[in-house]
Amino acid sequence: MPNGRRSLRIAVHNGAPEWGGAEIAVCRLLAALQERGHTVRLFCNHPVVAERAAGFDLEAPILHVGGDLSLWSSVRVARALHRFDADVLMIGTFRKTLHLALGAKAAFVPTVSRIGMSTDIPRNAKYRWLFGRIIDQVVVSAHDVAASYRTALPDLDEARLEVIPKGVEPPSVAPDRDEARARYGLPRDGVVVGVVARLVPEKGIDRFVEAVARVPGCTAVIVGDGPKRRELEEQARHLGEVDRIRFLGHLDDPWPVFAALDLLVVSSDRESMANTMLEALSLGVPVLSTPVSGAHDVLVDGVDPEAPPGRVVSDFHPGSLAAALQRIVHEPALRARMATAAAERAASRFAMTPYVDRWESTLLRVAKTREGARAIQP
């Protein structure tokens, strides 16, 4: 290992039934750790995640972990960790914590719970026990989530709770704005705003559509697919905005779309420090967001109010989003200041290398407890 670092065997479990932003973020992190010489295995509950993870050159076998009553799940986890000879287990799905934590305990493998969503809080006795007594380290991506954990677990040792904001690495060659707009049939000189998200209820795309309908003078793009698409297209038709709101569907490479935008909008009800927010900023695209988890960390805390990288509205009402959108769309000088600040913010606070550094340091520290656990085995 370079720089004298110990090489780890890192096991990770993802229980999601579909591929989304959280899965992309963890695969980027794991690929970076693998490049540093660590051995990584991403155990998945569902083939769709395993197949997409393989695109990051990650080994991703299926390890099904069921609900609380699936008594053999803990045994399967323990056996898989033993066969892999894992130094540490990263738990990536809150609802699968019970069997993953118990299986890791049985295999004498320390655990790190990677928490993203602001709703993944230990509110009941089961989770308070797991996070208070069993999980070795809790890592969250935003300070508001950390505050919720301190409230839910007032006796939790502060050293066992860590905030590691996400990181982003933009393409080595930024996509050309004019080429991107031409590719997607967007006006070369007009103001273009957009969302990049799965079209599911929690992303609040209907809120975005309604806000755009209230703000003339811009073109909107919606990138992504999902069960809400037909309903959202009908909403755009009903509002008379078919020509101004373009549905581009799912794109494997969304970077050209980011380059085409003047503003990215995050309209969600809940988030986990949205990847799209950081990706847009890294290309100098400002962000307008609802008050979801991580938004204040990225767009508000410690920024110059005269030249912010974006804005967070005070509530989830479409009118609030529309009012902020109105100002940004119709004030080109403000957009220019925000664009400059966006690129600077991403580079200074959310670069990929320090993000991986912090995760590597945490995993190395937690993994050291495995030797002690092994020493006391009967």
N, C-alpha and C positions, 0 to 999 in steps of 0.2 A: 504494500500500500504506500502511495506517495505521502510525504510529510510525516511518516511514522504512524499514520492512523491504523487502527485495528480494523481488519476486514470482518464485517458482520454478515450473519445469515438472517435476513429480515423476512419474516412472514407477515403477510397482510391479508385481511379478509374483507371482501366487499359483498354485501348481501343484496344489492340493488337488483331489481328485476329488469331494468332498462339502462341504456347508456345515456348519460347526461353530463352536466358540467362538473359535478363532484367526481365522477369517474375519470374525466379528462384530467382534472387537476391532480388526482392521486397518481395517475399513470405518468404524468410529466415528472412528478417528484420521484417516483420509483425508478424511472428511466435514468434520471440524473444521478441517483444514488448508485445505480448499477454501473454507470459510466465511471464512477469513482472507485470501482473495484469491489463493491459489496455484492453479495449474492441475494437476489430478491425472488420471492415466489408470491404471486398474487392469487390467493384462493378465491374463487367466485361461486356465488350461489346459482348463477344463471349463465347459460352458454353465450347469450348475446354480449354480455360484458367480457367474458373470456375471449371471445373472437376479436372484439375491438382492442382489447389489451394486447393481444398478440402483435398488433400493428406498431406497438411501442417496443417490440423485441423483448417482451416480458413473458416469462413462463407463467401460465395462468390456468391451472387445473381446476376442475369443479370440486368443491367441497360444500355439500349442502348442509346448511345449519337451519334447523326448523325453529318453531316457536317454543315457548317455555315448556310445553308438555312433551316436546320431542326429546325424550330422555336420553336417546343414544347420540344426540348431537354433541354433547360434551365429550363423549368417548371418541367419536370420530375426530373431533378437533385435537384432542390430546394425542391420538395416534398419528395424525398428519404432522403435527408439530414435532413429535418424536422422530418420525421418519426423516423429516427435513433437517433435523438437528438445529432448530431455530434458536437464535440468540435472543430474539425479541419478537413480539407479535403486535402489529398495529391493527387496531380494531376500527373499521371504517364505517360501520352501520350501527347506529345507536340501538335499534330494536333487536339486534343480534348479540348484544353485549353479554347476556346471561351465560349462554353456552360457550361462547368464545372465551370469556374470562375464567369460567370454571375449568374448561378444557386446558387452557394455558396454565392454570394453577396446578392441575394434576401433572402436567408435563414439566413443571418447574421452569416455565418460560415467562419472563416479565412482560407486562402489557402496557401499551400506550394507546389511549383512546383518542382518536382524531375526530373532534367535534366541529361541525360546520354550521348546521342549521340552528337558528335561535330558538327553535321549538324543542330541540333535543336536550332537555333539562331534566335532572333527576328529581321529579316531583313526587313520586310515590316511594314507599318503603323499600321496594325491591331495588330500584335504581339508586336510592340513597345508600343502601348497603353496598351495592356493587362499586359505586364510585368513591364511597367513603372508606371501604375496607379492602376491596379486592384489586381494583385497577391501580397500577403503579403510578401512572402519569396521565394527566388530562391535558391535551393540547387543543386550544381553540384558535380560530382565525381572527376574532374581533373582540374588542374590549367590552362591548355590551354583553356578549355571551359569557365572558369571564365574570362580569358582575353578577349575572344570573346564577352562576355556579357558586359564587361566594355566598349569595343569599340562600340558596338551596342547601348548601353544605357549609354552615358556619364554622365547623370544626376542621374543615379540610386544611391540611398543611399547605401554606402558600407556595412552598417549593414544588408541590405536586400539581400545580396549575400554571400553565404557561400559555402566553399569547404569541403565536407565530403567524403574522399576516402572510397571505399568499404572495407568491412571486410570479413574474411573467417574463418571458423572453420573446421579443418581437422577431419577425423574420430578419435574416441577415441583410436582405434587400427588400426595402419597403415597397409594397405594390404601388403602381402609379395611379394617382387619383383619376386623371382623365380617362385612362384606359379602363379602369374599373367602372366608371360611370357609363362609358360607351358599351361595355359588356352587358350591363344590366338595364340598358335603355333609360338611364337617368339623365336629367338635364345637366348639361355641362356647367352652367353658371348659376343654377338655382340652389336654394338651401335644401339639403337632404337630411332628414332625420330618420332614425330607425331603431328597431329592436332586433336582437338576435337571441332566440330562446326557443325551447320546446313549447308548442302550442297546447299548454295544459292550464287548468284553471288557476293554479297558484301563481302563474307568471303575469296575470293581470293584463293580458294583451287587449282585452276589451276596453280597459281604462285608457290605454294608449290610443286606440282607435277613436274613442270619444274625444280625447284631448286634441288630437290632430284635426278632427272635424271642426273644432272651435277656433283653429288657428290657420287662417289663410296665408298663402305666400310660401308654402313649403311642400315638398314631396316626401312621402313616408314610405319606407320599405320594412317589411316584416320577413325576417329570415328564420326559417324553422318549420317544422311540421308537427302534427299531433292531432289528437281527437277534437280539439276546438277549432280546427281550421275552417271547416265549412260554416260553422256558426259565426266566426269572425268575418269571413267573406260576405256573409249575408248582412252582418252589421254594417260593413262598409257600404254595401249597396243601399241599404235602408237610409243611411245618412247622406247618400249622394256623393260618396267619396271614392268611387271605383277607380277613377282616373288618377287620383292623388295618392292612393294607398296601394302599393304593389306588394303582392305576395310572391316571394322568390322560392319558397320551399326550403327543404334541407340542403345545405351545402357542406361538403366534406372539408372544404377550405374556405373559412369565412373571412380570412385576412383581407382579400380585395374589397369585400363589403365594408369593413371598417374603414379602409382607405377612402372609400367613396362618400363617407358620411361627414357632415358638419357637426353632428351631435348624435350620441348614442343615448337612448332612453332605457332605463331599467324601471319597469312598471309593476314589479312583482309585489305580492302580498308578503312573501318571505324569501330569504336568500341565504347564501353562505358565502359572503364576500364574493360577489359574482365574478366569474372568470372574465366575462365579456367586458365588465367595467375596467379591469386592468388591461385587457388586450386593447381596448379602444384608446385608453390613455397613452399606452406605449407608442401608438402611432400618431399622437398629438390630437386625438379626437376627444373633446370634452364630454362629460356625462351628466345627464339629468336623471335623478333617481328618487323613487319613493323612499321613505325612511326605514329601509330594510337593514338587517344586520350587516355590519361592515361598511355601510355607505358613509357614515360620519368619519370612520377611520381613514377612508380613502380620499374623500372629497372635502372634508371640513376641518378636521383636527390639524392644527398647526399650519394652515395655509394662509396666504395673503388674501384678505377679503376683497381687495381691489382687483386681484387677478387669480381667481379660484380655478382649479382644474374642472370644476363642475358645480352642481348645486343639488342639495337634498331638500325636497319639499317637506312641509310640516305634517302632512297627513296623506291619506290614501284616496282622497276625493279627486275625481277626474278634473274638476274645476281648478284645483290647486296645481295639478300637473299642467293644465292648459295655460294658466297664468304665467308660470315660469317658462314654458315653451314659447309663449308669445313674445316675451322680452328677449330671449336668446335668439329667436328666429329673426327678429326685426332690429337687432342691434349688432351690426357687423363688427364694430370695434370691440364690443364685449366678447364676441365669439373669437376674435383674433387673440385677445389676451388669454382667454380660457384655453385655447389650443396650445399656446406656448407653455402655459403652466401645466397642462396635462402631460406633455412629454417629459417635462422636468420632474414632475411628481412621480411618474412611473419609474424613471431612471434612478431617482434618489431614495425612494422609499419601498419600492416593490420590485426590485431587480431579482432575477432568478438565482444568481449565485449566492447572495447572502441568505436567501430563503432556504436553499438546500444546505448551506453551512449550518444554520440553526437546527434544522431537522436532524442532520447528521450528528451534531453535538448531543442533542437530546437522546437519540437512539443509542449512541455509544455509552452515555451515562446510565441510562436505564438498563442496558444490557449487562452492565457490570454486576447487577444484583443477581444475575443467574448463577454466577460462580458460588455466591454465598448460599443460595437456595440448594444447589447441588450438594454443598458440603454438609448440610444437615439432613440429607436423605437417610432414612433408616437402612 
